[in-house]
Amino acid sequence: MKLGETICRLRTKAGLSQNDLAQALEVSRQSVSKWETGASVPELDKLVKMAGLFGVSLDELVKGKAPEPQPEQAPACPLTAAPAPAQAPAPASAQAPTAPGRTPAQKAGIGFLVFSAAAALLSLLLFGALGIFLILPALVAGLILLFCKKHPVLKACWTLFLLLDVYMDYATGIRASAVLMTFRWSSQLNYARLAMAWVLFLMIAALVAGTAFALRKEGQSGSKKQKALMAAAVLVYFAGQIPAYLPQQLRLMLGGFLRFVFLIASWAQLWAVTVLAVFLARYLFCRKQRENQAL
């Protein structure tokens, strides 16, 4: 049996799609398709990973057949057979499987929760019940790090930023978009506010870049779902600019609710920019993979 047929048979037996196998091996789906059709041959490290993934030996994967079982040996006569040497009992640690330890993110989450509990007691003594709101970000971050299994650090960072963004908007009126007025800023507007706007902007840039880097290997570049999501992101980005062009009469009708509208619109634009950045990173990653396979 050919190698491509063996890969297809074992993949189907394992209940995996070509895309699932491609993600597990960190290659593109087109590479898996070429392997199965015989257009190309996987590298040795990919063969080793596939053998472990399918639960077969490398020899069985390459040759397409399981190794022949060794003939059973006749049992020795109990009268002439030498007694088997006594084996020392295995230690308890080797007999019982050990429970998996906590990940660094979960340990950090426990640390956040412990800090939140201590800070909550101190806040109750110093500021009363309102002081508990001061430790809310640390509490939320700790819960995310402890219970989220996929990208917990990334989700915790985004949550902390959104909470900070709400506070900065409602408490100080500072927005990251103020960096666009850097060259028109004056001392009457307070340069400290401009510095804080730049801090928010740099935090957004770091989060978008980190998200794109973390998700670059997930999903398939150029799929219909990705194209539809990209189109939706572009529409959402431009739709987020609509509140800035609302007529004055409508702004007066919205009143205090207008600030909430602007906040949601800015988050929608941030989501759209992040989606486009992720797809760009995914495209560049898949392109690099194809170039490496072509060499």
VEXRO-988318 format. One line per field, with one value per residue (C-alpha): residue number from 1; x, y, z; residue in one letter. Coordinates in steps of 0.001 Angstrom, whole numbers, m for minus. Layout:
BEGIN
n: (NUM:...)
xx: (X:...)
yy: (Y:...)
zz: (Z:...)
res: (a:...)
REM end
This chain:
BEGIN
n: (1:2:3:4:5:6:7:8:9:10:11:12:13:14:15:16:17:18:19:20:21:22:23:24:25:26:27:28:29:30:31:32:33:34:35:36:37:38:39:40:41:42:43:44:45:46:47:48:49:50:51:52:53:54:55:56:57:58:59:60:61:62:63:64:65:66:67:68:69:70:71:72:73:74:75:76:77:78:79:80:81:82:83:84:85:86:87:88:89:90:91:92:93:94:95:96:97:98:99:100:101:102:103:104:105:106:107:108:109:110:111:112:113:114:115:116:117:118:119:120:121:122:123:124:125:126:127:128:129:130:131:132:133:134:135:136:137:138:139:140:141:142:143:144:145:146:147:148:149:150:151:152:153:154:155:156:157:158:159:160:161:162:163:164:165:166:167:168:169:170:171:172:173:174:175:176:177:178:179:180:181:182:183:184:185:186:187:188:189:190:191:192:193:194:195:196:197:198:199:200:201:202:203:204:205:206:207:208:209:210:211:212:213:214:215:216:217:218:219:220:221:222:223:224:225:226:227:228:229:230:231:232:233:234:235:236:237:238:239:240:241:242:243:244:245:246:247:248:249:250:251:252:253:254:255:256:257:258:259:260:261:262:263:264:265:266:267:268:269:270:271:272:273:274:275:276:277:278:279:280:281:282:283:284:285:286:287:288:289:290:291:292:293:294:295)
xx: (0:1288:2164:m618:m3236:m1952:m2155:m5708:m6755:m5282:m6634:m10137:m9879:m8904:m11937:m9846:m10418:m7600:m7891:m7667:m4536:m3038:m3560:m2058:1049:1168:956:m1628:m4560:m3211:m57:m2101:m4058:m815:486:m2631:m2682:1022:1940:4466:5998:5968:9206:10613:9537:5984:5995:7097:4315:1737:2825:2359:m951:m2357:m898:1136:4797:6790:7425:3705:2994:5586:5079:1308:1058:1333:4377:3790:3229:6033:5224:4345:6907:5830:5463:8309:7739:6805:9032:12186:11589:13656:11650:11302:13311:11262:10703:10675:7293:7069:6956:3581:4477:5028:1887:m683:m765:m13:m2531:m1459:m35:m1431:m335:1547:m1628:m3650:m987:m1105:m4909:m4691:m2270:m4700:m7551:m5495:m4496:m8140:m9277:m6619:m7305:m11065:m10602:m8313:m10703:m13634:m11676:m10432:m13125:m16191:m18275:m17332:m13700:m14525:m14881:m11189:m10204:m12746:m10165:m7819:m10736:m11966:m8440:m7852:m11051:m10183:m6636:m7864:m10775:m10136:m8323:m7614:m5501:m6224:m3500:m4740:m8339:m7288:m5274:m8179:m10592:m8308:m7874:m11622:m12233:m9478:m10936:m14346:m12788:m10648:m13606:m16126:m13740:m11301:m12681:m9336:m9539:m6795:m8084:m6684:m3268:m4547:m4429:m815:541:m2387:m2204:m1542:m673:m4279:m5374:m2903:m22:m533:m3847:m2086:521:m2242:m3876:m579:m358:m3814:m2853:329:m1657:m4100:m1242:369:m2935:m3726:m208:m247:m3651:m2547:614:m1247:m3974:m1848:m1809:m5525:m7867:m7223:m6193:m8413:m11482:m15017:m15666:m12584:m13533:m17034:m15638:m13174:m16018:m18019:m15008:m14669:m18384:m18222:m15204:m16955:m20218:m18303:m17709:m21438:m21864:m19312:m21616:m24871:m26831:m26785:m30475:m30060:m27040:m29123:m31831:m29332:m27862:m25643:m26279:m24195:m20933:m21908:m22690:m19244:m17603:m19352:m18538:m14840:m14854:m16515:m13777:m11112:m12633:m12615:m8966:m8009:m9841:m8087:m4715:m5297:m6184:m3141:m873:m2586:m2052:1636:2106:451:2456:5694:4653:4053:7414:9202:7499:8383:12092)
yy: (0:3438:6011:8387:5656:4660:8246:8588:5252:5988:9545:8320:5574:8181:10296:13284:15572:16870:20203:18538:16658:19800:21729:18925:18851:22663:22484:23588:21444:21476:19737:16894:16599:16352:13646:11546:11918:11131:14562:15068:13164:14433:15154:12764:14836:14966:11188:10725:13043:11224:7857:9074:10714:7573:5259:3163:2532:4465:1231:509:4036:3927:321:339:m2908:m3861:m5888:m9607:m11006:m13101:m16823:m17689:m19795:m23043:m22740:m24252:m27422:m26474:m29243:m28128:m24450:m22269:m20145:m16558:m14121:m12201:m8629:m5813:m4110:m947:2255:3806:6752:4406:2342:5129:7683:11142:13895:16502:19615:23079:25169:28448:30334:28503:29214:32880:32751:31376:34172:36769:35265:35229:38834:39735:38159:40003:43278:42873:42594:45615:47603:46829:48223:51342:52255:50245:48248:50526:49487:46011:47475:48335:44671:43624:43537:41247:38971:38676:38078:35366:33524:33652:32378:29581:28235:29125:26304:28011:31180:32164:34828:36466:36533:37906:40707:41683:41684:43864:46303:46598:47274:49885:51408:51769:53436:55823:56800:57456:58730:60823:61021:59845:57730:56079:57895:61125:60167:61341:64887:64615:67323:69633:69166:72193:72821:73885:70310:68888:66819:64246:63314:62881:60630:58442:58257:57006:54388:53114:53119:51113:48629:48164:47654:45049:43195:43133:41951:39320:38021:37783:35902:33505:32632:32518:28693:28187:27789:27635:30670:31517:29530:30752:31266:33440:35551:36078:37071:39464:41132:41392:42939:45610:46431:46579:48881:51416:51021:51960:55419:56169:57634:60344:61623:61663:64925:67319:66833:63083:63574:65732:63067:60354:62477:60493:57329:58797:58092:54420:54372:55771:53216:50262:51657:51908:48306:47160:48860:47320:43870:44437:45521:42488:40086:41532:41352:37688:36780:38632:36739:33467:34165:34967:31833:29546:31165:30543:26918:26414:27965:25696:22617:23655:23743)
zz: (0:m886:1761:709:929:4361:5642:4291:5825:9255:9260:8440:11044:13662:12727:11623:8681:6505:8268:11705:10703:9187:12432:14509:12297:11858:8072:5531:4462:900:2157:3653:407:m1590:732:327:m3461:m3740:m5131:m2317:572:4189:5953:8536:11530:10172:9715:13328:14536:12410:13741:17293:16433:14803:17446:14988:14481:11911:10040:9826:8625:5862:4717:5177:7140:10752:11860:11906:15418:16827:17268:20808:22635:24226:27968:29910:31857:35405:36786:34994:34647:36936:39326:38233:40319:42821:41801:44234:44513:42497:44513:45106:42898:39952:40562:40674:37861:39080:38481:35938:37531:37098:34152:34685:33703:36348:38965:38002:38250:41792:42638:41280:43306:46516:45889:45212:48468:50493:48687:49210:52992:53030:50820:53110:56056:54260:51726:52724:50258:47344:47698:46391:42890:42990:43018:40355:37486:39440:40366:36777:35467:38061:37132:33426:33983:36240:34208:30541:28745:25428:25319:28954:29093:25907:27143:30528:28907:26659:29613:31714:28850:28233:31926:31878:28727:30384:33423:31356:29197:31975:34673:32643:29103:27683:24529:22499:19416:20907:19503:16118:17525:18711:16397:17176:20950:23128:26751:27416:26654:29208:27821:30590:28960:25624:27280:28716:25289:23851:26625:25661:21984:22617:24726:21841:19374:21651:22124:18403:17532:20296:19202:15567:16581:18913:16380:13220:13156:13815:10872:7154:5135:2170:3272:2549:6254:6554:3530:4911:8317:6686:4785:8014:9787:7085:7344:11140:10997:8783:10710:13868:12379:12049:15590:14724:11963:13943:13611:16548:17279:17606:19864:22193:22255:23196:25986:28363:26373:23518:25350:25656:21919:21103:23431:21784:18325:19237:20502:17275:15253:17492:16915:13162:13148:15265:12931:9883:11657:12568:8986:7664:10088:9132:5434:5937:8066:5484:2716:4591:5162:1442:595:3059:1604:m1916:m1041)
res: (m:k:l:g:e:t:i:c:r:l:r:t:k:a:g:l:s:q:n:d:l:a:q:a:l:e:v:s:r:q:s:v:s:k:w:e:t:g:a:s:v:p:e:l:d:k:l:v:k:m:a:g:l:f:g:v:s:l:d:e:l:v:k:g:k:a:p:e:p:q:p:e:q:a:p:a:c:p:l:t:a:a:p:a:p:a:q:a:p:a:p:a:s:a:q:a:p:t:a:p:g:r:t:p:a:q:k:a:g:i:g:f:l:v:f:s:a:a:a:a:l:l:s:l:l:l:f:g:a:l:g:i:f:l:i:l:p:a:l:v:a:g:l:i:l:l:f:c:k:k:h:p:v:l:k:a:c:w:t:l:f:l:l:l:d:v:y:m:d:y:a:t:g:i:r:a:s:a:v:l:m:t:f:r:w:s:s:q:l:n:y:a:r:l:a:m:a:w:v:l:f:l:m:i:a:a:l:v:a:g:t:a:f:a:l:r:k:e:g:q:s:g:s:k:k:q:k:a:l:m:a:a:a:v:l:v:y:f:a:g:q:i:p:a:y:l:p:q:q:l:r:l:m:l:g:g:f:l:r:f:v:f:l:i:a:s:w:a:q:l:w:a:v:t:v:l:a:v:f:l:a:r:y:l:f:c:r:k:q:r:e:n:q:a:l)
REM end
